[in-house]
């Protein structure tokens, strides 16, 4: 059952949403980083139990918290609601979640600062909720490490599909932990380990979000081959999920910035204007 975090105390207020049946897709474990993972429940013989994904919903609009949390619960998710960034940071630090959906404009601590604080301790996927005229905020949020954004007013079905797209990445990540896991990708000074979600350049670690890692892996998988934005979109978000072209462009800019912070001569990700991007292995 969803809960609301009272902004004046640590008390959790129950949501009165109706009961629901859990669909199969609502039962995978996320995120990929061991330090971000809450302890999973086990049965009496020590086996792992399947649990619904937990979504943090952070917005100062109580109507949005109520309606969206009920919609998510009807899809089989567990929802924790917070009405401002300060309370959300406290709650998420104490109890990590699988995905966070954040409003940008909030009292006490806005979504941007909350994302900045979360990225210091966690790599959980983050979806921003923005107003129609917040293009600058959208781009800044993506550059700070958000995985996606949705403009208000938004369709609850669209939000659910975006969340499921992020969850599908978790399913793939779990598959890679099995014996048939993907091999490590080595491209000169670049090393990508898909199983452990690790990236290094010249031996130095590069901290990447899930979206950034998947985009880079898609490019580095076949050096010299051009990938258009649709192909990179499918690699990062899954098929049948549409995101704006500038979303991919913003992730590419952030990737370059992270590598240039380690090596100012980094120029392996090339732009072919009007076509797409490619990874240069030389």
C-alpha positions as CSV (number, residue, x, y, z in Angstrom):
1,X,0.0,0.0,0.0
2,X,1.3,3.5,-0.9
3,X,2.3,5.8,1.9
4,X,2.5,9.6,2.2
5,X,5.4,11.2,4.1
6,X,4.1,13.9,6.4
7,X,6.4,16.9,5.8
8,X,6.1,18.0,9.4
9,X,7.1,14.6,10.9
10,X,8.5,11.3,10.0
11,X,5.0,9.7,10.4
12,X,3.8,7.7,7.4
13,X,0.2,8.3,6.3
14,X,-1.5,5.3,4.6
15,X,-3.0,5.8,1.1
16,X,-6.6,4.4,0.8
17,X,-6.1,2.9,-2.6
18,X,-8.1,-0.3,-3.4
19,X,-6.4,-3.7,-3.5
20,X,-4.8,-5.1,-6.6
21,X,-3.5,-8.2,-8.2
22,X,0.3,-8.2,-8.8
23,X,1.2,-8.7,-12.5
24,X,4.2,-10.8,-13.4
25,X,6.2,-7.8,-14.7
26,X,6.0,-6.1,-11.4
27,X,8.4,-8.6,-9.8
28,X,12.0,-7.9,-10.6
29,X,14.9,-6.6,-8.6
30,X,16.7,-3.3,-9.2
31,X,19.1,-1.4,-9.1
32,X,22.3,-2.8,-10.4
33,X,24.7,-1.4,-7.8
34,X,25.0,-3.6,-4.7
35,X,25.4,-0.6,-2.5
36,X,22.0,0.7,-3.6
37,X,20.2,-2.5,-3.0
38,X,17.8,-3.0,0.0
39,X,18.0,-6.5,1.5
40,X,15.7,-8.8,-0.3
41,X,13.3,-11.0,1.7
42,X,14.0,-14.7,1.8
43,X,11.8,-17.8,2.4
44,X,12.3,-20.3,5.2
45,X,15.0,-22.1,3.3
46,X,16.9,-19.0,2.4
47,X,15.7,-18.6,-1.2
48,X,14.9,-15.1,-2.5
49,X,11.3,-14.1,-2.7
50,X,9.8,-12.0,-5.5
51,X,8.7,-8.5,-4.4
52,X,7.0,-5.7,-6.2
53,X,9.1,-2.8,-7.3
54,X,9.1,0.2,-5.0
55,X,8.6,3.7,-6.6
56,X,9.3,7.0,-4.8
57,X,6.9,9.7,-5.9
58,X,8.0,13.2,-4.9
59,X,5.7,16.2,-5.6
60,X,4.2,19.0,-3.6
61,X,0.9,18.6,-5.3
62,X,-1.1,16.2,-3.1
63,X,-3.6,15.6,-5.9
64,X,-0.8,14.2,-8.1
65,X,0.5,12.1,-5.2
66,X,-2.9,10.6,-4.6
67,X,-3.9,9.9,-8.2
68,X,-0.5,8.7,-9.5
69,X,0.2,6.5,-6.5
70,X,-3.2,4.8,-6.9
71,X,-2.5,4.2,-10.6
72,X,0.9,2.8,-9.9
73,X,-0.5,0.5,-7.1
74,X,-3.1,-0.7,-9.5
75,X,-0.2,-1.9,-11.7
76,X,1.4,-3.8,-8.9
77,X,4.0,-1.3,-7.6
78,X,4.6,-0.3,-4.1
79,X,4.6,3.5,-3.8
80,X,6.2,5.8,-1.2
81,X,5.1,9.4,-1.5
82,X,6.8,12.6,-0.3
83,X,5.6,16.2,-0.6
84,X,9.0,17.9,-0.6
85,X,12.6,17.1,-1.4
86,X,14.0,17.4,2.2
87,X,11.7,14.6,3.5
88,X,12.3,12.6,0.4
89,X,16.1,12.7,0.9
90,X,15.7,11.5,4.5
91,X,13.4,8.7,3.5
92,X,15.4,7.5,0.4
93,X,18.6,7.6,2.4
94,X,17.1,5.3,5.0
95,X,15.2,3.1,2.7
96,X,16.4,2.9,-1.0
97,X,13.8,2.4,-3.7
98,X,13.9,1.0,-7.2
99,X,12.9,4.2,-9.2
100,X,12.3,7.8,-8.1
101,X,9.9,10.1,-9.9
102,X,10.7,13.7,-8.9
103,X,8.9,17.0,-9.5
104,X,11.4,19.9,-10.2
105,X,9.7,22.8,-8.5
106,X,9.1,22.0,-4.8
107,X,9.5,23.9,-1.5
108,X,12.5,23.4,0.9
109,X,14.5,21.4,-1.6
110,X,13.7,21.3,-5.3
111,X,14.0,18.3,-7.6
112,X,17.4,19.4,-9.0
113,X,19.0,19.6,-5.6
114,X,17.4,16.3,-4.5
115,X,18.8,14.6,-7.7
116,X,22.2,16.1,-6.9
117,X,22.1,14.7,-3.3
118,X,20.8,11.3,-4.5
119,X,23.6,11.0,-7.1
120,X,26.2,11.3,-4.3
121,X,24.9,8.1,-2.7
122,X,22.9,6.2,-5.3
123,X,22.5,5.2,-9.0
124,X,18.8,4.6,-8.9
125,X,16.9,5.6,-12.0
126,X,15.3,9.0,-11.8
127,X,12.4,10.4,-13.9
128,X,11.7,14.1,-13.7
129,X,8.2,15.7,-13.9
130,X,8.5,19.1,-15.6
131,X,6.2,21.9,-16.7
132,X,5.7,22.7,-20.4
133,X,8.0,25.7,-20.3
134,X,10.8,24.0,-18.4
135,X,13.1,23.0,-21.3
136,X,16.2,24.5,-19.6
137,X,15.4,22.4,-16.5
138,X,14.9,19.3,-18.6
139,X,18.3,19.6,-20.2
140,X,20.0,20.5,-16.9
141,X,18.3,17.5,-15.2
142,X,19.5,15.1,-17.9
143,X,23.0,16.5,-17.6
144,X,22.9,16.0,-13.9
145,X,22.1,12.4,-14.3
146,X,18.3,12.0,-14.6
147,X,17.3,9.1,-16.8
148,X,14.1,10.5,-18.3
149,X,11.6,13.3,-18.0
150,X,7.8,13.8,-18.6
151,X,6.1,17.1,-19.1
152,X,3.0,18.1,-17.0
153,X,0.2,17.6,-17.5
154,X,1.0,14.0,-18.3
155,X,-0.7,10.7,-19.0
156,X,-0.5,8.3,-16.1
157,X,-0.2,5.5,-18.7
158,X,2.8,7.2,-20.2
159,X,4.5,7.5,-16.8
160,X,3.8,3.8,-16.1
161,X,5.3,2.8,-19.5
162,X,8.4,4.9,-18.9
163,X,8.8,3.2,-15.5
164,X,8.3,-0.2,-17.1
165,X,11.0,0.7,-19.6
166,X,13.5,1.3,-16.8
167,X,12.4,-1.9,-15.1
168,X,13.1,-3.9,-18.2
169,X,16.7,-2.7,-17.9
170,X,16.7,-4.3,-14.5
171,X,15.5,-7.6,-16.0
172,X,18.3,-7.5,-18.5
173,X,20.8,-6.7,-15.8
174,X,19.7,-9.7,-13.8
175,X,20.0,-11.9,-16.9
176,X,23.6,-10.8,-17.3
177,X,24.4,-12.0,-13.8
178,X,23.7,-15.5,-14.9
179,X,26.4,-17.8,-16.4
180,X,25.6,-16.6,-20.0
181,X,26.5,-13.0,-18.9
182,X,27.9,-10.5,-21.5
183,X,31.6,-10.4,-21.8
184,X,33.7,-7.4,-20.8
185,X,34.1,-4.8,-23.6
186,X,37.6,-3.6,-24.1
187,X,38.2,-0.7,-26.6
188,X,41.7,0.7,-26.2
189,X,41.6,2.6,-22.9
190,X,37.9,2.0,-22.4
191,X,36.7,-1.0,-20.4
192,X,33.0,-1.7,-19.9
193,X,31.8,-4.5,-17.6
194,X,28.1,-5.0,-18.2
195,X,27.6,-7.5,-15.4
196,X,29.1,-5.3,-12.7
197,X,28.0,-2.0,-14.4
198,X,31.6,-0.8,-14.2
199,X,33.3,1.6,-16.6
200,X,37.0,2.7,-16.6
201,X,39.1,4.9,-18.8
202,X,42.9,4.5,-18.7
203,X,42.3,2.6,-15.4
204,X,40.3,5.4,-13.8
205,X,36.7,4.7,-12.8
206,X,34.0,6.6,-14.7
207,X,30.7,6.9,-12.8
208,X,27.8,6.4,-15.2
209,X,24.1,6.3,-14.8
210,X,22.2,3.3,-16.3
211,X,21.1,5.3,-19.3
212,X,24.6,6.6,-20.0
213,X,26.1,3.1,-19.6
214,X,23.7,1.6,-22.1
215,X,24.2,4.3,-24.7
216,X,28.0,4.0,-24.4
217,X,27.8,0.2,-24.6
218,X,25.7,0.4,-27.7
219,X,28.3,2.7,-29.4
220,X,31.4,0.8,-28.2
221,X,29.9,-2.6,-29.2
222,X,30.7,-1.9,-32.9
223,X,33.3,0.8,-33.1
224,X,33.2,2.8,-36.3
225,X,29.5,2.0,-37.0
226,X,27.1,4.9,-36.9
227,X,24.1,4.7,-34.5
228,X,21.3,7.1,-35.1
229,X,19.2,8.5,-32.3
230,X,16.4,5.9,-32.7
231,X,18.9,3.1,-32.3
232,X,20.4,4.6,-29.2
233,X,17.0,5.3,-27.9
234,X,16.1,1.6,-28.2
235,X,19.3,0.6,-26.5
236,X,18.8,2.9,-23.6
237,X,15.0,2.8,-23.1
238,X,13.8,-0.3,-25.0
239,X,11.7,-0.6,-28.1
240,X,8.3,1.2,-28.4
241,X,9.3,4.0,-25.9
242,X,9.7,7.4,-27.4
243,X,11.9,10.2,-26.0
244,X,12.8,13.5,-27.6
245,X,15.9,13.6,-29.7
246,X,17.5,16.2,-27.4
247,X,17.3,13.6,-24.5
248,X,19.9,11.4,-26.3
249,X,22.0,14.5,-27.2
250,X,22.0,15.5,-23.6
251,X,23.2,12.1,-22.5
252,X,26.0,12.2,-25.1
253,X,27.1,15.6,-23.8
254,X,27.2,14.3,-20.3
255,X,29.2,11.2,-21.3
256,X,31.8,13.4,-23.0
257,X,32.0,15.7,-20.0
258,X,32.6,12.8,-17.6
259,X,35.4,11.3,-19.8
260,X,37.0,14.7,-20.4
261,X,37.2,15.2,-16.7
262,X,39.6,12.3,-16.7
263,X,41.2,12.8,-20.1
264,X,41.0,16.3,-21.7
265,X,41.9,14.7,-25.1
266,X,39.0,12.3,-25.1
267,X,37.3,12.4,-28.5
268,X,36.1,8.8,-29.0
269,X,32.4,9.7,-29.3
270,X,32.0,11.4,-32.7
271,X,29.0,13.3,-33.9
272,X,27.9,12.9,-37.5
273,X,25.5,15.8,-38.0
274,X,22.2,14.8,-39.4
275,X,23.1,11.1,-39.0
276,X,23.9,10.1,-35.4
277,X,26.9,9.1,-33.3
278,X,29.7,6.6,-33.5
279,X,32.5,5.4,-31.2
280,X,36.0,5.8,-32.6
281,X,38.4,3.0,-31.5
282,X,41.7,4.7,-32.0
